[in-house]
């Protein structure tokens, strides 16, 4: 059977790619990816010439069927989402399930993950950490889920856009103003920034930044458990 490699790619700094990842990409007959334009920039940076194929969330099942047909022919296929590790708030899980059902080997090539990177610099300990990723953009549903997560008393990780990060902290502040949090912005990139403190303290910082139109980039947030 052919092999499907699940590739972790840089979340910002291209220097974070591993030697093994480069070798696997070079040896692949096809690189399936969330956005061919995004992945092509990475391949060009690495000097790798290989055919790419789109496999994103809204077409993952039909695209996976085509990828599996190539695996059936003995082709080696790698899959990469736009940044980080597939399956963590990124497509990839449908492809993995279908490939496994078809009897193909699926091998992970570990790489960057905003979840793991933020946890490592947060200073938050505890055996259980819930990965939630992006919450619903609907206010009522988002706040209800935040309360459920806080009520578990475990630490949890969220991803948020610059357009909703202040609202996220306003909701958190309404529910529990005292929990310790660590916020990562533009992780591994030129304007990388980390904020640590109680929810109320971080909300005040973000509100000041919003007033100065300084809220930019993608955010990762870990909220500590109430142990």
PENOR-V397078 format. One line per field, one symbol per residue. ss: DSSP state (@ for helix, = for strand, . for the rest). phi: phi as a letter, one per 30 degrees, with the letter a starting at -180 (. if undefined). burial: I if it has 16 or more other C-alpha atoms within 10 Angstrom, else O. Layout:
ss: ???
phi: ???
burial: ???
This chain:
ss: ..=======....@@@..@@@@@@@@@..====..@@@@@@@@@@@....====..@@@@@@@@@@@@@@@@....====...==.......@@@@@@@@@...=====....@@@@@@@@@......======....@@@@@@@@@@@@@...======....@@@@@@@@@@@....======.......======@@@@@@@@@@@@@.......=====....
phi: .dcccccdcecadddddceddedddddddacdadbdddddddddediccadcbdbcedbddddddddddddddjdcbcbbddaicejchbdkddedddddddjcdbcdceadadedddedcdicckdcbdccidddddeddddddeddddddicdbcbcbdddbdddeddddddcadcddbbccbheicecebbbbldedddeddddddddchccbidcbbccddcd
burial: OIIIIIIIIIIIOOOOIIOOIOOIIIOIIIIIIIIIOOIIOIIOOOOOOIOIIIIIOOOIIOIIOOIIOIIIOOIIIIIIIIIIIIOIIIIIOOIIOIIOOOOIOIOOIIIIIIIOOIIOOIOIOOOOIOOIIOIOOOOOOIIOOIOOIIOOOIIIIIIIIOOOIIOIIIIIIOIOIOIIIIIIIIIIOOOOOIIIOIIIIIIOOIIOOIOOOOIOIOIIIIIIIOO
